[in-house]
Amino acid sequence: MSTLWTEADWDAHEQVQVVHDHAASLTAIIALHSTHLGPGAGGTRFWHYSDPSGAMRDALRLSRGMSYKNAMAGLPMGGGKAVILLDKNRRRTPEMLAAFGDAVEALNGRYVTAADVGASEADMVAIRQRTAHVCGLPVDAGTVGGDPGPFTAMGIYHGIKAAVAHKLGKDHLKGVRVAVQGCGSVGGGVARLLAKDGARLIVADINEARAKALASEIDGKAVAADRIMGTPCDVFSPNALGAVLDDAGIAQLDCAIVAGGANNQLARPEHGDQLSGRGILYAPDYVINAGGIINVSLEYLARERAEPSDINGLRERIAQIPVRLTQIWSQSDASGKGAHTIADAMARKLIGRS
Ligand code: NAD
């Protein structure tokens, strides 16, 4: 018999709540993987699942991922994630958002939500009318919080510089070839920061016009989306979809480093071993892409716990991302274990699960 705890992604989650509100047509799952370090923080995914068991898999897997990400970012936050199961038309109503806000509020601060795939800032503002336990709300320019994308990009930029130093022995990016997959909020931000330092950018997006516009802005080159993974380069930076590092994807790679912001880049853990077997340095995704969650968590902590936070403190925390990555790579070099294995072990120790 299949039960929650025989699911492949079950990891002794502290709490998994299924929320049904018939009047509001809301079906949602809120998964709290660990509150060892603080309230479980992680976004709410708004998605249509043709098979609802996919929603449970996402909630279990993504909430564990948030425990690892928040721990490795040094945040006083645990890991949680919610999914709202939408109909085929992905319709949401004010009643649905209000009912979801009530469900978050009922957890009394054990779960702090934010936007994830399919959610907008406006959804978060609506949820906020029912609960204080929301972050990623609109803020004034120049202050902590709001859109996580630019801060995710900033962390990845620092992480790529550290990877280039570690693997290629270079203390600069001049002439370093970086292939960027995905030219959206994160990929576009990463490409612009790298270009300022003299890196040579090759960019791709399924939205070709977006890739071409970015290439001309940063004096880079745009290639077709299906060619980016096989493009000869120093760094391949995945900033679009998850699971691009599978058998076929890794076979195409012609790079020394993989470092980008997409979540869940490894199709399976053994693909991390394949990368290290090929001598490719891998920046574990949940370590390098934590800039955005650091930004919105500091917003939450400032508002709800009156903790001091300013943009310089945020930058200092983001600057710790390359420090953590370098620790991982050094341990990986010394032990012969892949960076993904080292990172998972470090994260589990931090959340008291070693
Ligand atoms: P986005 O929607 O702004 O941009 C994604 C871009 O990828 C789009 O331009 C899209 O057209 C393109 N794309 C989709 N499929 C592609 C493919 N097969 N090949 C090339 N391009 C493709 O999203 P984003 O906020 O930039 O997020 C990008 C990735 O980073 C996602 O995996 C997301 O989960 C992850 N991430 C984002 C943040 C954040 O702060 N926004 C934080 C952590 C992780």
Boltz pocket constraint, residues with backbone or C-beta under 6 A from the ligand:
constraints:
  - pocket:
      binder: B
      contacts: [[A, 148], [A, 149], [A, 150], [A, 152], [A, 181], [A, 182], [A, 183], [A, 184], [A, 185], [A, 186], [A, 187], [A, 204], [A, 205], [A, 206], [A, 207], [A, 210], [A, 225], [A, 238], [A, 239], [A, 240], [A, 241], [A, 242], [A, 261], [A, 262], [A, 263], [A, 289], [A, 290], [A, 292], [A, 293]]
      max_distance: 6.0
